[in-house]
Amino acid sequence: MLTEQERAIIKQWNDFAAQPRDNITKFRDDLEKFCVKMGLNAGLPSIGALHENVELRGGLHADVAVPKGN
């Protein structure tokens, strides 16, 4: 059974996801704001290095963020 807090989080996500957006950039901007509002990115480590467009396998690339420290 879900707690009241869990229900509130799910409702906020559903409300967020139901908002119409014109393009992926708007969705990403809104998602960043939502994550800040919900505290979902709080306490993440600082980035020590960012490797962009790393080929993981043929046709599959990713940006890889390496945290600072050990």
PyMOL commands that set and color helices and strands:
alter all, ss='L'
color gray80, all
select helices_A, chain A and resi 4-18+24-38
alter helices_A, ss='H'
color red, helices_A
select strands_A, chain A and resi 47-57+60-67
alter strands_A, ss='S'
color yellow, strands_A
deselect
rebuild
show_as cartoon
